Amino acid sequence: MSEVLKVDNLKMYYRMGNSYVKAVDGVSFSLPKGKCLGLAGESGSGKSSVAATIMRILPKNAQVLSGNIYLDGIDILKLSEEEFRQIRWVKVALVPQASMNAFDPVFTIGDQIAEAITTHKNVSKEEALNRVRELFQLVGIDPSRINNYPHEFSGGMKQRAAIAMALANNPDVVILDEPTTALDVIVQAQVLSLLRSLKQKLNIGMILITHDLSIIADICDIVAIIYAGKIVEYGDIFRIYEKPLHPYTKGLLGAFPNIRAKKTRLSGIPGSPPNLANPPSGCRFHPRCPYAFDRCKVEEPQLKEIEPGHYVACHLY
């Protein structure tokens, strides 16, 4: 199966005064065409920083120290900003976190999506608006609402419009950063149903960033569990959910209610994620790990293939 996106040993740090926050510290994964990868972990684990690095929308204090990001075989980190601007929103697009507030209130939704099209394609304004009408139909919005302003859309409609904007130029990869945040459960279910449908219809690669494991179980094919800037477990969604290996993955799943299982008390993960300006030595999870032993405190575990297609970074294996 061909890879549309491959991230290899990516390191991206934020400079804070005289220190560095190691937000993305050696992350590797690949995304096959037509598949959805879920990137899961607690707040502050580095999920959104991975997305920002792929999209090259980092703040001034961010620095990519090493690694490669291959998009359709091209290392986008080696492109100039002007070169990458030609493929941003064309080859790879982003539905940002809190995208319900992503639209300018003084322009219509249709005009803003049309601008994303005319910026990258040599088409007339009317041709772009016709494309917007097609996109509205695709995401379940009445095309007659094309001239509405953002305040005239509900939260769910704005989320769908943000997805429409990301799809405007037929990208190969769409990154969705917490796409159901702040939506009620009914609208959340509608958005997830839309994403499943789009994945099947368009055969595009998706990266879904969330802390909600139920969302990942619903639509993803692959899952990467990230903790303190590092991927600790990675592989097929069913294999990892049925047989989690890393103690952190087990802790996340143990804190997730299962309505089909016997009634049990949910387990949590004690403590808090580490300060990434001064992370612990060895395995970064060892201060919170119930299975930690001496080696975990001094030697960093590497991501290893334990079973075909199932990778874990843990000294227990």
GIZIBEL-V516996 format. One record per backbone hydrogen bond with DSSP energy under -1.0 kcal/mol. CO is the residue of the C=O (numbers start at 1). NH is the residue of the N-H. Records with the same first field share a line. If there is no record, write none. Layout:
CO: NH ; NH
//
This chain:
2: 33
4: 72
5: 31
6: 70
7: 29
8: 68
10: 26 ; 27
11: 65 ; 66
12: 24
13: 63
14: 21
16: 19
19: 16
21: 14 ; 23
24: 12
27: 10
29: 7
31: 4 ; 5
32: 35
35: 206
36: 221 ; 222
37: 208
38: 224
39: 210
40: 226
42: 45
45: 229
46: 50
47: 51
48: 52
49: 53
50: 54
51: 55
52: 57
59: 62
61: 15
63: 13
66: 11
68: 8
69: 76
70: 6
71: 74
74: 71 ; 76
75: 78
80: 84
81: 85
84: 87 ; 88
87: 90 ; 91 ; 92
91: 172 ; 173
92: 89
93: 175
95: 177
98: 101
99: 102
104: 107
108: 112
109: 113
110: 114
111: 115
112: 116
114: 118
115: 119
117: 121
121: 123
124: 128
125: 129
126: 130
127: 131
128: 132
129: 133
130: 134
131: 135
132: 136
133: 137
134: 138
135: 139
136: 141
142: 145
143: 146
145: 148
146: 110
148: 109
149: 152
150: 153
154: 158
155: 159
156: 160
157: 161
158: 162
159: 163
160: 164
161: 165
162: 166
163: 167
165: 168
167: 170
172: 205
173: 93
174: 207
175: 95
176: 209
178: 181
180: 183
184: 188
185: 189
186: 190
187: 191
188: 192
189: 193
190: 194
191: 195
192: 196
193: 197
194: 198
195: 199
196: 200
197: 201
198: 202
199: 203
205: 174
206: 37
207: 176
208: 39
209: 178
212: 216
213: 217
214: 218
215: 219
216: 220
221: 237
222: 38
223: 235
224: 40
225: 232 ; 233
227: 230
229: 25
230: 227
232: 313
233: 225
234: 311
235: 223
236: 240
237: 241
238: 242
239: 243
246: 250
247: 251
248: 252
249: 253
250: 254
251: 255
253: 256
254: 267
275: 278
276: 22
283: 286
285: 288
293: 296
294: 297
295: 298 ; 299
296: 283
304: 312
307: 310
310: 306 ; 307
311: 234
312: 304
314: 317
//
